Amino acid sequence: MNAITTWVAAQWMPHLILAPIVLPLLTAGLMLLLREEQQRTKILLNVGSTLLGLVIAILLLSQAKQPGMPGTLGIYLPGNWPAPFGIVLALDRLSAMMLVLCSTVGLAAALYASARWHRAGVHFHPLFQFQLMGLAGAFLTADLFNLFVFFEIMLAASYGLLLHGSGRPRVASGLHYIAINLAASSLFLIGVSMLYGITGTLNMADLARSMAGVADSDRGLLHAACAILGVAFLIKAAVWPLNFWLVPAYSAATAPVGALFALMTKVGVYVILRLWTLLFSPDAGASAQFGSAWLVGGGMVTLVFGAIGMLGSQRLGHLAGFSAIVSSGTLLAAVGLGQSPLTGGLLYYLLSSTLAVSALFLLTDLIDRWRNDGYSLAPYERTDDAPFLSADLVPSEGLNLDDKEEALIGEVIPAAAAFLGLAFIACTLVIAGLPPLPGFVGKFAMIHALLNPLGLGAGLPTSAGALTWVIVALMVGSGLLALVALTRVGILHFWAAHDRAAPKLLVLEGLPVAALLVVCGALAWQAGAVLRYTQATADALHTPAGYIQAVMSAQPKPNPAPAQKAAPASAGRQGSVPGGQP
């Protein structure tokens, strides 16, 4: 049995790397052939394809986490040309982890959309699959030009998804979103062109191998090209002051689209982490650690901006958008410090924060619909903060009292309202970084790595400088501000909502939210195993020689030998006589 399993893995696993890209492409193409009235068939295809993609991603992850597995699991050459001349797909621990995260959030969003939002416009399901295709390609590609191609596929699909459902807020925010992303794509193309002119290659591994050998006269131009490229990725990562578009766009999008967009901000962080550890490793000569100060500074300012934005917001959609900004700021600041233990913690934090923010976007739609009597876009008007209390914060007469004129202290809570409240509390704990959920584990791992970079048992280093303490204070302070902001909004929507009817909640709407929070709970329950995986991923990222060697040494498959034609029977007898003499 083991021999059969090994043979199947050896034969099919290399081709399975291509499946996360080809599967959504074929599914989207098939759905485009169906009429718009065939919504049920499109739902089955969309959800089924996303579920199959999650299964494939888990299979790839299970191979990547095998003991003794090298930093790069597999290299696939779609055109059968060697690097750096052909297209290369590389699957390592990081890309496998991001594929599972992408498929998990995508499946939750697809299930939620199938309840009602998919009917708000046309071609929702094909655009959704094209979005997943672009995300998977960005995680798997090992070439900058193909990264640009997958970025454009992802962005083109996101334009349609953001405008899905129409309405003035979506159109206005969508125009800003499209304009800023077109500018980012232009910067991306300019940076890629400059890099190719300097190094003569766009393969990531080949670029990393060429960095130290760039002439000193071209070093400044090289850094300028990398800076332009970095700005394009930082726009997607929502760094301040280039993130003005995020909150209006994400909050105006439909709930399943907002949940998927929460993952898109992490694509920018992923690319920065991938390229920065590859191109500016200690082996890059004079370019080693280039831009680290800008990453740390930009991440810290973004973290402050997001935390203040959360504190100043009372709309749930805006809170979810600013939560994504806080997450990106934390990740960028940690990436810029360039420490392997810190990278392991930030990868764990990336998983938990993305899942929580996606769940919060889905919850936003359910809570707003409950608050607005079933209308997601009802006018947002506050009457009073606590209608059952007087100005002196005592119970109002004749309201919520029993026969003895005493305030009631208990009341049956509808199951749907209880579910929404508990789910909101769970999101609050994860985003604020409070125990026992994984937001606390991720922040604690990063803070421990900052204060004790040598690991457990090494003691507190005396060289922890002011920058380290500032980042620690910002992480703790942002969590406190997030807790205050989310608690205030929770009181407004749950505690002060005594006179509302019970919320109407469909199973297809509650199930994705519950699933995302269950995955968050699983991350906390298996924190040790997940942290070991993320730390192994970080170690491979900070020692890129294995990745470079695997990509550059991948050899094309030899062409099959042509079949030999059998000689005619008469040919063997021609010119011969009995006895074998001619």
C-alpha positions as CSV (number, residue, x, y, z in Angstrom):
1,M,0.0,0.0,0.0
2,N,2.8,2.4,0.9
3,A,4.5,1.6,-2.5
4,I,1.2,2.5,-4.3
5,T,0.8,5.7,-2.3
6,T,4.4,6.7,-3.1
7,W,4.0,6.0,-6.8
8,V,0.8,8.0,-7.0
9,A,2.4,10.9,-5.1
10,A,5.4,10.8,-7.4
11,Q,3.3,10.7,-10.6
12,W,0.5,13.1,-9.7
13,M,1.9,15.5,-7.1
14,P,4.0,17.6,-9.5
15,H,0.9,18.1,-11.7
16,L,-1.2,18.9,-8.6
17,I,0.7,22.1,-8.2
18,L,-1.0,23.4,-11.3
19,A,-4.5,22.5,-10.1
20,P,-5.2,25.6,-7.9
21,I,-4.8,27.7,-11.1
22,V,-6.4,25.5,-13.7
23,L,-9.5,24.4,-11.6
24,P,-11.0,27.9,-11.1
25,L,-10.1,28.8,-14.7
26,L,-12.0,25.9,-16.1
27,T,-14.9,26.4,-13.7
28,A,-15.2,30.0,-14.6
29,G,-15.1,29.2,-18.3
30,L,-17.8,26.6,-18.0
31,M,-20.1,29.0,-16.0
32,L,-19.7,31.7,-18.6
33,L,-21.4,29.2,-21.1
34,L,-24.5,28.9,-18.8
35,R,-27.4,31.3,-18.9
36,E,-27.9,33.7,-16.0
37,E,-31.1,31.9,-15.1
38,Q,-29.2,28.8,-14.2
39,Q,-28.2,30.1,-10.8
40,R,-28.6,26.8,-9.0
41,T,-26.2,25.1,-11.3
42,K,-23.7,28.0,-11.0
43,I,-23.9,27.8,-7.2
44,L,-23.1,24.1,-7.2
45,L,-20.2,24.6,-9.6
46,N,-18.8,27.6,-7.6
47,V,-19.1,26.0,-4.2
48,G,-18.0,22.5,-5.5
49,S,-14.9,23.9,-7.3
50,T,-13.9,25.9,-4.3
51,L,-14.3,22.9,-2.0
52,L,-12.3,20.8,-4.3
53,G,-9.6,23.5,-4.4
54,L,-9.5,23.4,-0.6
55,V,-9.0,19.7,-0.6
56,I,-6.2,20.0,-3.1
57,A,-4.6,22.8,-1.1
58,I,-4.7,20.6,2.1
59,L,-3.1,17.7,0.1
60,L,-0.3,20.1,-0.9
61,L,0.1,21.4,2.6
62,S,0.2,17.8,4.0
63,Q,3.2,17.1,1.7
64,A,4.9,20.4,2.6
65,K,4.9,19.7,6.3
66,Q,6.4,16.2,6.1
67,P,9.4,15.9,8.5
68,G,12.7,16.6,6.7
69,M,10.9,18.2,3.7
70,P,13.2,20.8,2.1
71,G,12.1,24.4,2.0
72,T,10.8,24.0,-1.5
73,L,8.4,21.1,-2.1
74,G,8.1,21.1,-5.8
75,I,8.9,22.9,-9.0
76,Y,6.6,22.8,-12.0
77,L,7.6,23.9,-15.5
78,P,4.3,24.4,-17.4
79,G,6.1,25.1,-20.7
80,N,8.8,22.5,-20.1
81,W,11.5,25.2,-20.4
82,P,14.2,25.5,-17.7
83,A,14.5,28.5,-15.5
84,P,15.0,31.4,-16.1
85,F,13.8,31.1,-19.6
86,G,10.3,29.5,-19.0
87,I,7.4,29.9,-16.7
88,V,8.1,28.4,-13.2
89,L,5.6,27.5,-10.5
90,A,7.1,26.9,-7.1
91,L,5.3,25.3,-4.1
92,D,6.9,25.6,-0.7
93,R,5.6,25.8,2.9
94,L,4.6,29.5,2.6
95,S,2.7,29.1,-0.7
96,A,1.0,26.0,0.5
97,M,-0.1,27.7,3.7
98,M,-1.5,30.7,1.7
99,L,-3.3,28.4,-0.7
100,V,-5.1,26.7,2.3
101,L,-6.0,30.2,3.7
102,C,-7.2,31.4,0.4
103,S,-9.4,28.3,-0.2
104,T,-10.8,28.5,3.3
105,V,-11.9,32.1,3.1
106,G,-13.1,31.6,-0.5
107,L,-15.3,28.6,0.5
108,A,-16.8,30.6,3.3
109,A,-17.5,33.6,1.0
110,A,-19.0,31.3,-1.7
111,L,-21.3,29.7,0.7
112,Y,-22.4,33.0,2.2
113,A,-23.0,34.5,-1.3
114,S,-25.2,31.5,-2.3
115,A,-27.8,32.5,0.3
116,R,-28.8,35.8,-1.4
117,W,-26.0,38.1,-2.6
118,H,-25.2,36.2,-5.8
119,R,-28.5,37.4,-7.2
120,A,-27.6,41.1,-6.8
121,G,-25.9,41.2,-10.2
122,V,-24.7,39.2,-13.2
123,H,-21.6,36.9,-13.6
124,F,-20.9,36.8,-9.8
125,H,-19.8,33.2,-9.8
126,P,-17.4,33.3,-12.8
127,L,-15.8,36.5,-11.4
128,F,-15.4,34.8,-8.0
129,Q,-13.5,31.9,-9.6
130,F,-11.3,34.2,-11.6
131,Q,-10.5,36.0,-8.4
132,L,-9.4,32.7,-6.8
133,M,-7.4,31.9,-9.9
134,G,-5.5,35.2,-9.6
135,L,-4.8,34.7,-5.9
136,A,-3.6,31.1,-6.4
137,G,-1.3,32.1,-9.2
138,A,0.2,34.9,-7.2
139,F,1.0,32.5,-4.4
140,L,2.6,29.9,-6.7
141,T,4.5,31.8,-9.4
142,A,8.2,32.2,-9.2
143,D,8.5,34.8,-11.9
144,L,7.8,38.6,-11.7
145,F,6.1,38.9,-15.1
146,N,3.7,36.1,-14.4
147,L,3.1,37.6,-11.0
148,F,2.0,40.8,-12.9
149,V,-0.3,38.6,-15.1
150,F,-1.9,37.0,-12.1
151,F,-2.2,40.4,-10.3
152,E,-4.1,41.7,-13.3
153,I,-6.4,38.7,-13.4
154,M,-7.1,39.2,-9.7
155,L,-7.7,42.9,-10.0
156,A,-9.9,42.6,-13.1
157,A,-12.1,40.2,-11.3
158,S,-12.1,42.4,-8.1
159,Y,-13.4,45.4,-10.1
160,G,-16.5,43.4,-11.2
161,L,-17.0,41.9,-7.7
162,L,-16.7,45.3,-6.0
163,L,-19.4,46.8,-8.3
164,H,-21.6,43.7,-7.8
165,G,-25.0,44.9,-6.5
166,S,-24.5,48.4,-8.0
167,G,-25.7,51.4,-6.0
168,R,-24.2,54.8,-5.6
169,P,-21.8,54.0,-2.7
170,R,-20.4,51.0,-4.5
171,V,-19.9,52.9,-7.8
172,A,-18.2,55.8,-6.1
173,S,-15.9,53.6,-4.0
174,G,-15.3,51.3,-7.0
175,L,-14.1,54.2,-9.2
176,H,-11.5,55.2,-6.6
177,Y,-10.5,51.5,-6.1
178,I,-10.1,51.0,-9.9
179,A,-8.0,54.2,-10.3
180,I,-5.6,53.5,-7.4
181,N,-5.1,49.9,-8.6
182,L,-4.5,51.0,-12.2
183,A,-1.8,53.3,-10.9
184,A,-0.3,50.5,-8.8
185,S,-0.3,48.2,-11.9
186,S,1.5,50.9,-13.9
187,L,4.2,51.2,-11.1
188,F,4.4,47.4,-11.1
189,L,5.1,47.3,-14.8
190,I,7.7,50.2,-14.6
191,G,9.5,48.5,-11.8
192,V,9.6,45.1,-13.6
193,S,10.9,46.8,-16.8
194,M,13.7,48.5,-15.0
195,L,14.7,45.3,-13.2
196,Y,14.8,43.4,-16.4
197,G,16.9,46.1,-18.0
198,I,19.4,45.9,-15.2
199,T,19.6,42.2,-14.5
200,G,18.3,40.6,-17.7
201,T,15.9,38.3,-15.9
202,L,12.6,38.3,-14.1
203,N,12.8,34.9,-12.5
204,M,12.8,35.5,-8.7
205,A,15.5,32.9,-7.9
206,D,17.7,34.2,-10.8
207,L,17.2,37.8,-9.6
208,A,18.3,36.8,-6.1
209,R,21.4,35.1,-7.5
210,S,22.2,38.2,-9.6
211,M,21.8,40.9,-6.8
212,A,25.3,40.7,-5.5
213,G,26.9,40.9,-8.9
214,V,25.2,44.1,-10.1
215,A,27.8,46.8,-10.9
216,D,28.2,49.6,-8.4
217,S,27.3,52.1,-11.1
218,D,23.9,50.4,-11.5
219,R,23.2,49.8,-7.8
220,G,21.3,53.1,-7.4
221,L,19.1,52.3,-10.4
222,L,18.5,48.8,-9.1
223,H,17.3,50.2,-5.7
224,A,15.1,52.7,-7.5
225,A,13.5,49.9,-9.5
226,C,12.9,47.8,-6.4
227,A,11.5,50.9,-4.6
228,I,9.0,51.5,-7.4
229,L,8.0,47.8,-7.4
230,G,7.7,48.0,-3.6
231,V,5.3,50.9,-3.8
232,A,3.0,48.9,-6.0
233,F,2.9,46.1,-3.5
234,L,2.6,48.4,-0.5
235,I,-0.5,49.9,-2.1
236,K,-2.1,46.4,-2.1
237,A,-0.8,45.9,1.4
238,A,-2.7,49.1,2.5
239,V,0.3,51.0,3.9
240,W,-0.3,54.6,5.1
241,P,-0.8,57.0,3.3
242,L,-1.6,54.9,0.3
243,N,-4.6,53.1,2.0
244,F,-7.2,55.9,1.7
245,W,-9.2,53.7,-0.7
246,L,-9.5,50.6,1.4
247,V,-12.1,51.4,4.0
248,P,-14.6,53.0,1.6
249,A,-14.2,50.3,-1.0
250,Y,-14.3,47.3,1.4
251,S,-17.2,48.6,3.4
252,A,-19.2,49.4,0.3
253,A,-18.7,45.9,-1.2
254,T,-21.2,43.1,-0.5
255,A,-20.4,41.0,2.5
256,P,-18.9,37.9,0.7
257,V,-16.8,40.2,-1.5
258,G,-15.5,42.1,1.6
259,A,-14.6,38.8,3.2
260,L,-12.6,37.8,0.1
261,F,-11.0,41.3,-0.1
262,A,-9.7,40.9,3.4
263,L,-7.4,38.2,1.9
264,M,-6.3,40.5,-0.9
265,T,-4.5,42.9,1.4
266,K,-2.4,39.9,2.5
267,V,-1.3,39.3,-1.0
268,G,0.7,42.5,-0.9
269,V,2.3,41.4,2.4
270,Y,3.0,38.0,1.0
271,V,4.8,39.3,-2.1
272,I,6.8,41.8,0.0
273,L,7.8,39.0,2.4
274,R,8.7,36.7,-0.5
275,L,10.7,39.2,-2.5
276,W,12.4,40.9,0.4
277,T,13.8,37.7,1.9
278,L,14.9,36.6,-1.6
279,L,16.4,39.7,-3.1
280,F,17.8,41.4,0.0
281,S,19.1,38.5,2.0
282,P,22.5,38.8,3.6
283,D,24.0,37.3,0.4
284,A,22.8,40.3,-1.6
285,G,26.0,42.2,-1.0
286,A,25.5,46.0,-0.9
287,S,21.8,45.6,-1.3
288,A,21.3,43.4,1.8
289,Q,18.4,44.5,4.0
290,F,17.5,47.3,1.5
291,G,14.3,49.1,2.5
292,S,14.0,47.5,6.0
293,A,13.7,50.9,7.7
294,W,10.9,52.0,5.3
295,L,9.0,48.8,6.0
296,V,9.3,49.1,9.8
297,G,8.4,52.8,9.7
298,G,5.5,52.4,7.3
299,G,4.2,49.5,9.2
300,M,4.2,51.4,12.5
301,V,2.5,54.4,11.0
302,T,-0.1,52.2,9.4
303,L,-0.7,50.4,12.7
304,V,-1.3,53.7,14.4
305,F,-3.6,55.0,11.6
306,G,-5.6,51.8,11.7
307,A,-6.0,51.8,15.4
308,I,-7.1,55.4,15.5
309,G,-9.5,54.8,12.6
310,M,-11.1,51.9,14.5
311,L,-11.5,54.1,17.6
312,G,-13.2,56.8,15.5
313,S,-15.6,54.5,13.6
314,Q,-19.0,53.3,14.6
315,R,-20.1,51.6,11.4
316,L,-19.3,47.9,11.5
317,G,-18.1,47.9,7.9
318,H,-15.6,50.7,8.6
319,L,-14.4,48.8,11.7
320,A,-13.8,45.7,9.6
321,G,-11.8,47.8,7.1
322,F,-9.7,49.5,9.7
323,S,-9.1,46.0,11.3
324,A,-7.5,44.9,8.0
325,I,-5.3,48.0,8.1
326,V,-4.2,47.3,11.6
327,S,-3.3,43.7,10.6
328,S,-1.3,44.8,7.6
329,G,0.6,47.4,9.6
330,T,1.6,44.9,12.2
331,L,2.7,42.4,9.6
332,L,4.8,45.0,7.6
333,A,6.6,46.3,10.7
334,A,7.5,42.7,11.7
335,V,8.6,41.9,8.1
336,G,11.0,44.9,8.0
337,L,12.9,43.7,11.1
338,G,14.1,40.6,9.3
339,Q,14.2,38.1,12.2
340,S,13.4,34.5,11.6
341,P,11.6,33.9,15.0
342,L,9.6,37.1,14.4
343,T,8.6,35.9,10.9
344,G,7.3,32.7,12.4
345,G,5.1,34.6,14.8
346,L,3.8,37.0,12.1
347,L,2.8,34.1,9.8
348,Y,0.7,32.7,12.6
349,Y,-0.8,36.1,13.2
350,L,-1.5,36.5,9.5
351,L,-3.6,33.4,9.6
352,S,-5.7,34.3,12.6
353,S,-6.2,38.0,11.7
354,T,-7.3,37.2,8.1
355,L,-9.9,34.7,9.3
356,A,-11.2,37.0,12.0
357,V,-11.5,40.0,9.7
358,S,-13.2,37.9,7.0
359,A,-15.7,36.7,9.6
360,L,-16.3,40.2,10.8
361,F,-17.2,41.3,7.2
362,L,-19.8,38.6,7.0
363,L,-21.1,39.4,10.5
364,T,-21.4,43.1,9.5
365,D,-24.0,42.3,6.9
366,L,-26.1,40.1,9.3
367,I,-26.0,42.6,12.1
368,D,-26.8,45.6,9.9
369,R,-29.7,43.8,8.3
370,W,-31.0,43.0,11.8
371,R,-30.6,46.6,12.9
372,N,-32.2,48.0,9.7
373,D,-35.2,45.6,9.7
374,G,-33.9,43.4,6.9
375,Y,-32.4,46.1,4.7
376,S,-28.6,46.0,4.3
377,L,-28.4,49.6,3.0
378,A,-30.9,51.3,5.3
379,P,-30.1,54.8,6.5
380,Y,-27.8,54.8,9.5
381,E,-29.5,56.9,12.1
382,R,-28.9,56.7,15.8
383,T,-31.7,57.7,18.1
384,D,-30.2,57.1,21.6
385,D,-27.5,55.0,23.0
386,A,-29.4,53.2,25.7
387,P,-33.2,53.7,25.4
388,F,-33.9,51.8,28.6
389,L,-31.8,54.2,30.7
390,S,-32.4,57.7,31.8
391,A,-29.8,60.5,31.6
392,D,-28.6,59.5,35.1
393,L,-28.1,55.9,33.9
394,V,-30.9,54.5,35.9
395,P,-33.8,52.4,34.6
396,S,-36.6,54.5,33.0
397,E,-40.0,54.3,34.7
398,G,-42.5,52.0,33.1
399,L,-40.0,50.3,30.8
400,N,-38.6,46.9,31.3
401,L,-40.0,46.5,34.8
402,D,-41.7,43.7,36.5
403,D,-44.8,43.8,38.8
404,K,-42.8,45.0,41.7
405,E,-41.4,48.0,39.7
406,E,-37.9,46.4,39.7
407,A,-35.7,46.2,36.6
408,L,-35.7,42.8,35.0
409,I,-32.3,41.1,35.1
410,G,-32.9,38.3,32.7
411,E,-34.7,37.7,29.4
412,V,-34.7,34.9,26.9
413,I,-32.4,35.7,24.0
414,P,-33.3,34.4,20.5
415,A,-30.9,31.8,19.3
416,A,-30.0,33.8,16.2
417,A,-29.2,36.9,18.3
418,A,-27.2,34.8,20.7
419,F,-25.2,33.4,17.7
420,L,-24.5,36.8,16.3
421,G,-23.4,38.1,19.7
422,L,-21.1,35.2,20.5
423,A,-19.6,35.4,17.0
424,F,-19.0,39.1,17.4
425,I,-17.3,38.5,20.8
426,A,-15.0,35.9,19.2
427,C,-14.0,38.3,16.4
428,T,-13.4,41.0,19.0
429,L,-11.1,38.7,21.0
430,V,-9.1,37.6,18.0
431,I,-8.7,41.2,16.5
432,A,-7.8,42.7,19.9
433,G,-5.4,39.9,20.6
434,L,-6.9,38.6,23.8
435,P,-6.7,35.1,25.2
436,P,-7.5,32.3,24.6
437,L,-8.0,32.8,20.9
438,P,-5.2,32.8,18.3
439,G,-4.9,36.6,18.0
440,F,-3.3,36.5,21.5
441,V,-1.0,33.6,20.5
442,G,0.2,35.4,17.4
443,K,0.9,38.7,19.1
444,F,2.6,36.9,22.1
445,A,4.8,35.0,19.7
446,M,5.9,38.2,17.9
447,I,6.4,40.1,21.2
448,H,8.5,37.2,22.6
449,A,10.6,37.2,19.4
450,L,11.1,40.9,19.7
451,L,12.2,40.9,23.3
452,N,14.1,37.5,23.1
453,P,15.3,36.9,19.6
454,L,17.6,34.1,20.7
455,G,14.7,31.9,21.7
456,L,13.4,30.3,24.9
457,G,15.8,29.9,27.8
458,A,18.2,32.5,26.5
459,G,16.9,35.2,28.9
460,L,15.9,38.8,28.2
461,P,18.6,40.5,26.1
462,T,19.9,43.7,27.3
463,S,20.2,45.1,23.8
464,A,16.4,45.5,23.3
465,G,16.4,49.1,21.9
466,A,13.9,51.8,21.8
467,L,12.5,50.7,18.5
468,T,11.7,47.2,19.9
469,W,9.8,48.7,22.8
470,V,7.9,51.1,20.6
471,I,6.7,48.3,18.4
472,V,5.7,46.2,21.4
473,A,3.8,49.2,22.8
474,L,2.0,49.7,19.5
475,M,1.0,46.1,19.3
476,V,-0.4,46.2,22.8
477,G,-2.0,49.7,22.4
478,S,-3.6,48.8,19.1
479,G,-5.2,45.8,20.7
480,L,-6.5,48.0,23.5
481,L,-8.0,50.5,21.1
482,A,-9.5,47.8,19.0
483,L,-11.1,46.3,22.1
484,V,-12.6,49.7,23.1
485,A,-13.9,50.3,19.6
486,L,-15.5,46.9,19.1
487,T,-16.9,46.8,22.6
488,R,-18.6,50.2,22.1
489,V,-20.2,49.1,18.8
490,G,-21.2,45.7,20.3
491,I,-23.0,47.5,23.1
492,L,-24.8,49.7,20.6
493,H,-25.9,46.8,18.4
494,F,-26.6,44.1,21.1
495,W,-27.1,45.5,24.6
496,A,-29.1,48.6,23.5
497,A,-31.2,46.6,21.0
498,H,-34.0,45.6,23.4
499,D,-37.0,46.4,21.2
500,R,-36.0,44.7,18.0
501,A,-37.5,41.6,16.5
502,A,-35.3,38.4,16.4
503,P,-32.9,38.4,13.5
504,K,-33.6,36.2,10.5
505,L,-30.6,34.1,9.9
506,L,-30.3,31.4,7.2
507,V,-28.1,28.4,7.7
508,L,-26.0,29.3,4.6
509,E,-25.3,32.6,6.3
510,G,-24.5,31.4,9.7
511,L,-22.5,28.4,8.7
512,P,-19.6,30.2,7.0
513,V,-19.2,32.6,10.0
514,A,-19.2,29.6,12.4
515,A,-16.7,27.7,10.2
516,L,-14.2,30.6,10.1
517,L,-14.4,31.0,13.9
518,V,-14.0,27.2,14.4
519,V,-10.9,27.4,12.3
520,C,-9.7,30.2,14.5
521,G,-10.4,28.0,17.5
522,A,-8.5,25.1,15.9
523,L,-5.5,27.5,15.4
524,A,-5.5,28.2,19.1
525,W,-6.0,24.5,20.1
526,Q,-3.2,23.4,17.8
527,A,-1.0,26.4,18.4
528,G,2.1,24.4,19.0
529,A,1.9,22.5,15.8
530,V,1.0,25.5,13.7
531,L,3.8,27.6,15.3
532,R,6.3,24.8,14.5
533,Y,5.1,24.9,10.9
534,T,5.3,28.7,10.6
535,Q,8.7,28.7,12.2
536,A,10.0,26.1,9.7
537,T,8.5,28.3,7.0
538,A,10.3,31.4,8.4
539,D,13.6,29.5,8.6
540,A,13.3,28.5,4.9
541,L,12.5,32.1,3.9
542,H,15.5,33.5,5.7
543,T,17.8,30.9,4.1
544,P,16.8,31.3,0.5
545,A,19.6,29.2,-0.9
546,G,17.4,26.1,-0.9
547,Y,14.7,27.9,-2.9
548,I,17.1,29.3,-5.4
549,Q,18.8,26.0,-5.9
550,A,15.5,24.1,-6.3
551,V,14.2,26.6,-8.9
552,M,17.4,27.0,-10.9
553,S,18.2,23.2,-11.0
554,A,14.7,22.1,-12.2
555,Q,15.1,20.2,-15.4
556,P,12.5,19.9,-18.2
557,K,11.1,16.5,-18.8
558,P,12.7,14.8,-21.8
559,N,10.5,14.3,-24.8
560,P,9.2,10.8,-25.3
561,A,11.3,8.8,-27.8
562,P,9.5,8.3,-31.1
563,A,8.2,4.8,-31.6
564,Q,10.2,2.6,-33.9
565,K,8.3,1.4,-36.9
566,A,8.5,-2.4,-37.4
567,A,10.2,-3.5,-40.6
568,P,8.0,-5.2,-43.1
569,A,8.3,-9.0,-43.1
570,S,9.3,-9.0,-46.8
571,A,12.2,-6.6,-46.0
572,G,13.9,-9.2,-43.9
573,R,13.8,-11.7,-46.8
574,Q,14.7,-9.3,-49.6
575,G,18.2,-10.1,-51.1
576,S,18.7,-13.3,-49.1
577,V,18.7,-16.9,-50.2
578,P,18.4,-20.1,-48.3
579,G,21.5,-20.7,-46.2
580,G,21.9,-17.0,-45.3
581,Q,24.0,-16.1,-48.4
582,P,23.1,-13.0,-50.4
